[in-house]
């Protein structure tokens, strides 16, 4: 019985070790507020050879990008505007993230004031010196793409909107009545 437990432990350890993601990513901050310029930082950790030589971050179209920062002078960046067939992206190339190291790729972004609370997904693709790719997305790849939650927004339910419209109409009627009474000559 004991050898069966040891075999199970070894099998689980092997499964975890062989499914280890060779690169890890994280996007900070995890939350963002509308109208505030936020510094978003993509952290890329490389745990094996070959080195990562290209980082591509898909930025949701709702995020306006003010500026992009490369981690060092070796890295260059390109801000790719969205088209009908491609999303807004930032591509960093020219540098390397070698085995056992990490780099941080940053940009300033702003979410419009009318944005509602929701989750923004930032898919990432890493390319390596040998031509291989590692992807994080909603549907495929090494794992789920990083997400940022929009917070600090207000939402109005449909019935709340009706209530606000009714209140505005009532105020308009009162203002009209006051305007008409002010125009009457006093006797």
C-alpha positions in Angstrom: 0.0 0.0 0.0 2.8 2.4 0.9 4.5 1.9 -2.5 1.2 2.7 -4.2 1.1 6.0 -2.3 4.7 6.7 -3.3 3.9 6.0 -6.9 0.9 8.3 -6.8 3.0 11.1 -5.2 5.7 10.6 -7.9 3.1 10.6 -10.7 1.5 13.9 -9.4 5.0 15.5 -9.0 5.9 14.5 -12.5 2.6 15.8 -14.0 3.1 19.1 -12.3 6.8 19.4 -13.3 6.1 18.5 -17.0 3.2 20.9 -17.2 5.2 23.8 -15.8 4.9 27.0 -17.8 8.3 28.0 -19.0 7.5 31.7 -18.9 5.3 33.5 -16.6 3.5 36.8 -17.1 1.6 39.2 -14.9 -0.1 42.5 -15.5 -0.3 45.2 -12.9 -2.4 46.8 -11.6 -5.3 44.4 -11.2 -7.9 47.2 -11.1 -8.2 50.6 -12.8 -10.5 53.5 -12.6 -12.0 55.5 -15.5 -10.5 58.9 -16.4 -7.2 58.2 -14.4 -4.0 57.7 -16.3 -2.7 54.4 -15.1 0.8 52.8 -15.5 0.2 49.3 -16.6 3.2 47.0 -16.2 3.5 43.6 -17.9 6.1 41.4 -16.0 7.7 38.7 -18.1 9.7 35.9 -16.3 11.7 33.4 -18.4 12.4 30.1 -16.7 14.2 28.3 -19.6 16.2 28.6 -22.7 15.8 29.9 -25.4 15.5 33.6 -24.5 12.4 35.6 -25.1 13.0 38.1 -27.9 9.6 39.5 -28.6 6.7 40.5 -26.4 3.3 41.3 -27.9 0.5 42.7 -25.7 -3.0 43.1 -27.0 -4.5 46.2 -25.4 -8.3 46.4 -25.2 -9.6 49.2 -27.5 -11.3 50.9 -24.6 -7.9 51.7 -23.2 -6.3 54.8 -24.7 -2.5 54.4 -24.8 -0.6 57.7 -23.9 2.9 56.3 -24.0 5.0 53.2 -24.0 8.2 52.4 -22.1 10.8 49.9 -23.0 12.6 48.1 -20.1 16.0 49.1 -21.4 17.7 50.7 -24.4 18.1 47.3 -26.1 14.3 47.0 -26.4 12.3 48.9 -29.0 8.5 49.2 -29.1 5.8 49.7 -31.6 2.3 50.8 -30.8 0.0 49.2 -33.4 -3.3 51.0 -34.0 -6.4 48.8 -34.3 -7.9 48.1 -37.7 -11.1 46.3 -38.8 -9.2 43.0 -38.6 -6.6 43.5 -35.8 -6.8 44.8 -32.2 -4.7 47.5 -30.7 -1.3 46.0 -29.7 2.1 47.0 -28.3 5.1 45.0 -29.6 8.5 45.1 -27.9 11.5 43.7 -29.8 15.3 43.8 -29.9 16.1 42.8 -26.4 16.2 39.5 -24.6 14.8 38.0 -21.5 17.2 35.1 -20.7 16.8 32.0 -18.6 16.2 32.9 -15.0 15.6 36.6 -15.6 12.6 38.9 -16.0 11.8 42.3 -17.5 8.9 44.7 -17.1 7.2 46.3 -20.1 5.1 49.4 -19.2 2.7 51.8 -20.8 0.4 54.6 -19.7 -3.3 54.0 -20.4 -6.5 55.7 -19.7 -10.0 54.3 -19.6 -12.8 56.6 -20.7 -15.1 58.2 -18.0 -18.2 56.4 -19.4 -16.7 52.9 -19.0 -18.7 50.5 -16.9 -17.4 47.9 -14.4 -16.2 45.0 -16.4 -13.1 42.8 -16.9 -10.6 43.9 -19.5 -8.6 41.0 -21.1 -5.0 41.6 -22.2 -3.8 38.6 -24.4 0.0 38.1 -24.5 2.3 36.4 -27.0 6.0 35.7 -26.3 8.4 34.7 -29.1 11.7 33.0 -28.5 15.0 32.8 -30.2 14.2 29.4 -31.7 10.9 30.8 -33.3 8.6 29.1 -30.8 5.7 31.1 -29.3 4.0 31.1 -25.9 0.5 32.6 -25.7 -1.9 33.6 -23.0 -5.4 34.2 -24.2 -9.1 33.5 -23.3 -9.3 30.4 -25.6 -5.8 28.9 -26.0 -2.2 29.0 -24.9 -0.3 28.4 -21.8 -2.9 30.0 -19.6 -5.5 32.7 -19.2 -4.6 36.1 -20.4 -4.1 38.7 -17.6 -7.2 40.7 -16.7 -7.8 44.2 -15.2 -11.1 45.0 -13.5 -12.6 48.4 -14.1 -13.7 49.8 -10.7 -15.1 53.0 -9.4 -17.9 53.4 -11.9 -21.5 54.0 -11.3 -24.3 52.1 -13.1 -27.9 52.9 -13.3 -30.5 50.2 -13.7 -33.2 50.7 -16.3 -35.7 51.6 -13.5 -33.2 54.0 -12.0 -32.9 55.7 -15.4 -36.7 56.0 -15.6 -36.7 57.5 -12.1 -34.0 60.0 -13.0 -35.8 61.0 -16.2 -39.0 61.5 -14.2 -37.2 63.7 -11.7 -35.6 65.7 -14.5 -39.1 66.2 -16.1 -40.6 67.3 -12.7 -37.8 69.9 -12.2 -38.4 71.1 -15.8 -42.1 71.5 -15.1 -41.4 73.4 -11.9 -38.9 75.7 -13.7 -41.4 76.4 -16.4 -44.1 77.2 -13.9 -41.8 79.6 -12.1 -40.7 81.3 -15.4 -44.4 81.8 -16.4 -45.4 83.2 -13.0 -42.4 85.6 -13.0 -43.5 87.0 -16.4 -47.0 87.9 -15.1 -47.4 91.5 -14.2 -48.3 92.1 -10.6 -51.5 94.0 -9.9 
